[in-house]
């Protein structure tokens, strides 16, 4: 398990940050300004999508790199 986490550390960190952004948006309370528009922290939504997308891309690239590394080890034997 630790070796798997070591290979996919960056994608796991991006995933946790993305989930943290979604939690921050859901836990924030909307406030009403003096002229009555609602003020919410909508910036967390695109940030969450950005970090979750980066997590998926880095996971895919690390998976391809790991698979090619495994194939290279078998060819060298």
C-alpha positions as CSV (number, residue, x, y, z in Angstrom):
1,X,0.0,0.0,0.0
2,X,2.8,2.4,0.8
3,X,4.6,1.7,-2.4
4,X,1.4,2.4,-4.3
5,X,0.9,5.7,-2.5
6,X,4.6,6.6,-3.1
7,X,4.1,6.2,-6.9
8,X,0.9,8.2,-7.0
9,X,1.7,10.8,-4.3
10,X,1.1,13.9,-6.5
11,X,-2.3,12.7,-7.8
12,X,-3.4,11.8,-4.3
13,X,-2.4,15.2,-3.0
14,X,-4.3,16.9,-5.9
15,X,-7.3,14.7,-5.2
16,X,-7.3,15.7,-1.5
17,X,-7.0,19.4,-2.3
18,X,-9.9,19.1,-4.8
19,X,-12.1,17.3,-2.2
20,X,-11.1,20.0,0.4
21,X,-12.3,22.7,-2.0
22,X,-15.6,21.0,-2.4
23,X,-15.9,20.6,1.4
24,X,-15.0,24.3,1.9
25,X,-17.7,25.4,-0.6
26,X,-20.3,23.1,1.0
27,X,-19.4,24.2,4.6
28,X,-19.4,27.9,3.9
29,X,-22.5,29.8,4.8
30,X,-23.9,32.3,2.2
31,X,-24.0,35.9,3.3
32,X,-26.4,38.6,2.2
33,X,-25.0,42.0,1.4
34,X,-26.7,45.3,2.2
35,X,-28.3,45.6,-1.3
36,X,-29.4,41.9,-1.0
37,X,-27.3,39.9,-3.4
38,X,-26.1,36.6,-2.0
39,X,-22.3,36.3,-1.6
40,X,-21.0,32.7,-1.8
41,X,-17.5,31.3,-2.3
42,X,-18.1,30.1,-5.9
43,X,-14.3,30.2,-6.6
44,X,-14.0,26.9,-4.8
45,X,-16.0,25.1,-7.5
46,X,-13.6,25.7,-10.4
47,X,-10.7,25.2,-8.1
48,X,-12.1,21.8,-7.2
49,X,-12.6,20.8,-10.9
50,X,-9.0,22.0,-11.6
51,X,-7.4,20.0,-8.9
52,X,-9.6,16.9,-9.6
53,X,-8.7,17.1,-13.3
54,X,-5.0,17.5,-12.4
55,X,-5.3,14.5,-10.2
56,X,-6.8,12.4,-13.0
57,X,-4.1,13.5,-15.5
58,X,-1.2,12.8,-13.1
59,X,-2.7,9.5,-12.1
60,X,-3.0,8.5,-15.8
61,X,0.5,9.6,-16.6
62,X,2.0,7.8,-13.6
63,X,0.0,4.7,-14.4
64,X,1.4,4.7,-18.0
65,X,4.9,5.3,-16.7
66,X,4.5,2.5,-14.2
67,X,3.2,0.1,-16.8
68,X,6.0,0.9,-19.2
69,X,8.6,0.5,-16.4
70,X,7.2,-2.9,-15.6
71,X,7.4,-3.9,-19.3
72,X,10.9,-2.7,-19.5
73,X,12.0,-4.8,-16.5
74,X,10.5,-7.9,-18.1
75,X,12.2,-7.2,-21.4
76,X,15.6,-6.8,-19.8
77,X,15.5,-10.2,-18.0
